[in-house]
């Protein structure tokens, strides 16, 4: 068995990761900018809602079209349109016309491009690598994603200090150009096995029917949909807590994200080097069970940046291991000619809770938990647990998220259809 990862995949992986770093730097800078404009968790949460809403609404059709279209051209066109959105944001910022409302619209456009890009990218990886390297390559993808998480806040902060927002936009556009030229000139993505195609609606519904007929794949997606709901509430509440709570700041938010990335890098190395486990399902369930509880509890009850960072490290260390095994499990169980439309259906069933969670998180922080904590008496139990002042409502919410995440993992851990996927993988 050849253990070398194919060169075309290595080029695609490295340059797309570099482009993702540039995009993540811009996103981090704009989240800070929007929170400074409004001082509201709901304001920043709506940025993510606008990004994910088109992704969820149009994914079924995007997957069917992606299976029909040339994968390389799809990636190039989607990347180009997303870069044009960044360029427009840059010009609006320079002219003084950039508003939070403009960001909502531009994020919606970028989300639509990602809707078509993601299934094409997933299938491209399957086409570029042999099946026996799914575990290794999934670990490499987790590793690059973790590096982006580490470097983006630190790089964005450094570039902001050096050249301000214009320098961040230029870095994003520069990394896009490198990725675009590499894909256009040096990478050939083979076409999948040809098959007779029906109309787009019929093809889109094929992905739904596949999930209906393969209950284990559907249930694991619903499991992750429930996890994504909790995780997106967490993501909506985190900037509000760290940018407003005593001991928090922009630097604290950046350091926490850096710790998250460092933990993810370590987890990605573990996932890349370890042999396939005897039970991928057990790894997926147990890693989420540990991660969902540990980090949220320490964020809720901690009062200092070191405690919050320890929570981030312990919470994210095992996430790449989970993602690696999930990716390998699905690639092994779903026929390659069906992956585009099934992954697109997954985007609807697994990710529809993300915009809901962001919106819910923003509303809960601004309208429920912050006012609730502000009304507590100085010596009450909740004040002793979470402290007083702005940001303590978000801390209270994190404790409830820990309970919710643990309950979700324990419930789906007993789903027999999910466990049956291990038999399908071995076929």
N, C-alpha and C positions, 0 to 999 in steps of 0.2 A: 504493500500500500504506500503510495506517494504521500509523504508528510509535508511537502512544501505547499504553502498557500499560493495559488495562482497569482502571477504578477498583475493582471488587470484588476483583480479584486483589491490588491494592496494599493494600487494607484487610486482607485475609486474611494476606498476606505480613508486613506490619508487626506486626500484633497477635500472630500466632503466633510470630514471632521474639521479641517481648517476653516471651511466656509461656515460650518455650524458655530465655531468659536466666534467668528466675526458677527454672526447674527445674534448670538447670546450676549455679546458685549453690548450691542445696541439695545437689546431688550432690557438688560439690567439697568442701563443708563436711563432709558425711557420710563421704567417703573419708578425709579427715584424721582425723575423729573415730574411725573404725573402726581405722585404722592405729595411732593412739595407744592404743587399747584393747588391741590384740593384738601390735603390732609385727611383723606377718607379711604378706608379699606375697600369700600364698594367701588370707588373710582378705579383703583388699580385692578380689582377683581374683574371689572367689566372689560379690561383689555384682553384678558384670557378668554372671557366669554365670547367676545367678538372673533377671536382666533379659532376657537373650537366649534362654534355654531355651524359654519359652513362645512367644516370637516365631518360633523355628524350628519347633517342634513343631506349632503350630496355624495357621501362615500359609496353608497350602493351603486350608483350610476358611474362614479369615477372608476371603481374597480372593473366593471364590465368594459368600459372604454379603454382602461389601461391594458387589459388583456388583449384587446384588439390592436392597440397602437404600438409602434416601435418604442421599446423601453428607453433607449438612449435619447431619442428625440423628445419624448415626454419629459425626461429629467431636465434636458437643456431648456425647453420652453418654460417649464414651471420655475426653474431657477432664475431665468432671465426676467420673468414677470415679477417675481418676488424682489429681485434686485431693483427693478424700476420703481417699486413701491418704496424701497429704502431711499432711493435717489429723490423721489418726490418729497418724502419726509424731510430729507436734508435741505432741500430748497425752501420748504415751508419754514423750517427752523431759522435759516439764514435771513429770510424776509420778515421774520417776526409774526408770521401767520399760523404757526403751529399751535393747535389747541388739542385738548384731550379728545374732543369730538372727532377731529381729523385722525387721531391715532386709532380710534374705534373703527373708522371706515377702512383705514389702511390695514389694520390687523385682520379685518374680515376678508380683504382681498388676499392677503398672505395665507390666511387659513384655507381659502378656496384653492390656492395653488398647491398647498401641502396635501390637500385632499386627493389630487391626482398624482402628486409626486410620490407619496408614501407607498401605495401598492406597487408602483413601478419599481421603486427602489428595493422593496422586499423581494420581489420576484427576480430582479437583476442579480441580487446576491445569490439566490438559489441557482441561477443559471451559470454563475461564474465559478462556483465551488462544487467539489464532489460531496456526496451525502455524508461520507465518513468524517468530513471536517466541519460539520454543522456546529458541534460543540465548541471547537476551537475558535471558529470565526465568530460565533455569537459572543464568546468571551472577549474577543478583540473589539467587537462593536461596543460592548459594555465598557471596555477600557477607554476607548476614545470618547465615549459619552461622559465618562467620569472626568477625564482630563478637561473637557470643555467646562464641566461644572466647577472644577478647581480654578481654571485659569480665567474664565470669563469675568467674575467679579473683580479679581485682582488686576487683570489687564484693563478692564474698563475704568477702574478707579485711577490707575496709573496714566492711562491715555487722557482721561478727563482732566487730571492735574496738569498734564503736559500741554494739551492742545484744545481742551474743552470738547463740547459735543461735536463740533465739526470733525475733529480728529477721529472720534469713535465711528462716525458715519463713513469716513474715508477708509478706515481699517476694514469695516464690514464690506464695502464695495471692492476693496483690493483682494480680500480672501475669496469673494465670489468669482472674480476674474480668473484667479489661479485655478479654482475648481472647474470653471466652465471650459477653459482652454484645455485642461488635462483630459476631461471627459470627451470633448469634441475631437481632439487630435490623436489621443494615445490609447483610448479604450474602446474595444469592440465588445458589445454585449450580444451574445448569440440569441437567435430567436427560439422560443419554445416550440415544441412539437405542434405542427399545424392541426387544427381541428375545425370542423364545420361550425360556423357561428350563426346563431339566430339573431333577432333584433336585440337592441340594447336593453330594453325592459326585460325581455326573457332572460338575457344573460345576467342582468343584475339580480333577478329573482333566483337564479341558480345558486348564488352564494347563500341566500336565505334558506333555500330548500336543502342545501348541503348541511347547514347547521341544524335544520329540523330533523334531518335523517341521521345526524351524528351527534347525539345528545351530549356526549362527553365534551366535544369541542365547544358546543353551545354553553354548557354549564361552567366550563373554566372561564369563558368570556364573561358570563354573568357574575361569577365570583370576582373577577378583576374589575368589573363595572362597579360592584359594591365597594371594593378597595379604592378605586379611583374617586368615588364620591367623597370618602373620608379624606383621601390625600389632597384633593383639590380644595376642600374646606381648609385644610392645613395650610396649603400654599397661599390662599387668600388672606388668612389671618396672620401669617408669619411676618410680612413686612410691617403690618400695623403694630404688632407687638414690639418688634426690634427697633423700629424707627421712632417709637413714642414712649416706651417703658423706661423707667429709671435704670440706667446701666446700658441702655441700647443706643444705637446711632447708625448712620450709614456704614461706618467702619465695622460695627458689630454685625450688621447684616452681611457685609462682604466676607468677614472672617467666618461666619457660620456657613455660608455657601462654600467657602474654601475647604472647611473641615468636612463638609458633606462630600465634596469632590475627592478629597484625599482618601476618605473611607471607601468611596466607590472605586477608586483606583486600586486600592488594596484588595477589595472584593473581586474586581475584574481580573486581577492577576491570579487570585485563587481559582476563579472560574475557568480561566484559560489553561491553567496547569493541571488541574485535577482531572482524572479520568471520568467518563460518564458515570453517574451514580446508579445504584441498583434500582432506585425508585425516584424518578424525577418529580412525580406528584408529591411525594413526601417532602422533598426538598422545597418545592414551591410553597406548600402550605406552612411548613415549620419556619422557614425564613421570614415569611410575612407575619406570622404569629409573633415572633420575637421583635421584629422591626417596628410593627405598628404600636406595640405597647411601650417599649423602652424610651424611644425618643419623645413621644408625646407627654409621657409622665415627667421626664426631666425638664422639658420646655415649660410645662405647667407649674411645677413646684420650684424650679430653679430661680435664683434671684441674680445670678452673675453670669457674665459671658463664658467663663470656663465651664460652668455646669451645662449651659446651653450647647456649647461646642462638643462636650463629651456625649450629650444626648444625640447630637447630629451624627457623630462618628459611629456610635453603637447602633443607631437606627438605620444608617445607610450602608454599613459594611456588608450586609448580606443581600442587599437588593440586586447587585449585579449577578450574584449566584442564582437568584430566583429568575431574573430575566433571561440569563443564558439557558437555563433548563427549560423555561417556557418556550423560548424561540426554537430550540432544538426539538422539543416535543411536537410543536405545531408543524414545523417543516417536515418532520418524519411522518406525521399522520395525514397531512393534506396533500393530495396529488399536485405536482408542480403546475400542471395545466389549469388547475382550479385555484391556485393560491391567490392570484390577483383579486378575483371576485370574492373569495372567502375572506381574505384579509380586509377587503372593503366592507363586507358585511360585519366583520369584527369591529371595524372603526365605528359603525353605528351602534352595535350592541354593547361593546366594551367601553366606548369613550363618551357615550351620550350623557353620562353622569358628570363628566368633567365640567362643562359649562354650568350645569345645575349646581355643582359643588362650589365653584367659584362665586357664583351669584349668591348662593345660600351663605357662604362664609362671609362675604362682604356685608350682607344684611344682618347676619347674626352678631358680628362684631360691632357694627355701627349702631344698630337699632335695638339689640337685645342685651348682650353681655356687658358692653361698656356702660350703658345706663344702669344696668342692674348692679354692677360692682360699685359704681359711683354712689349708689343709694345705700350701700351697706354701712353699718355703724363701725366706728374705728376698732372696737374690740371684738367684732364678730368672728366666727370660725373661718369664713371665706376670706376675710381680710388677713387673718393670721396665716392662711395657707398661701394666698396669692399676692398679698401686699395691697397697696392703695395707689390711686392715680391712673392715668391713661395707660392702657396696655394690659391691665390686669384682667379685663374682660376677655381678651384674647387668650390669656393664660388659663382662665377657667374653662374656656372652650377646648383647649388642648387636652385637658384631663378627660373631658367627655369623649373626645375623639379617640383617646387610648382605649376606653371601654368599648366604644363602637367597633373599632378595628379588631380587637381581640374576639368579640362576639361573632363578627363576620367570618374570621378565619376558622373558628371552632365549628361554626355551622356548616361551611362548605367542606371542611375536612372529612366529613362523613358522607359526602356525595359519592355514591357507588359508580355513577356514570363517569365522573372525572377519573377515578381509579382505573376504569376500564381502558383509558387511553394508553396505558402502559402496555397492554396486550396488542393494541393496534400498532404501536410504534415498533414492536418486535417482529411484525409481519414482513 
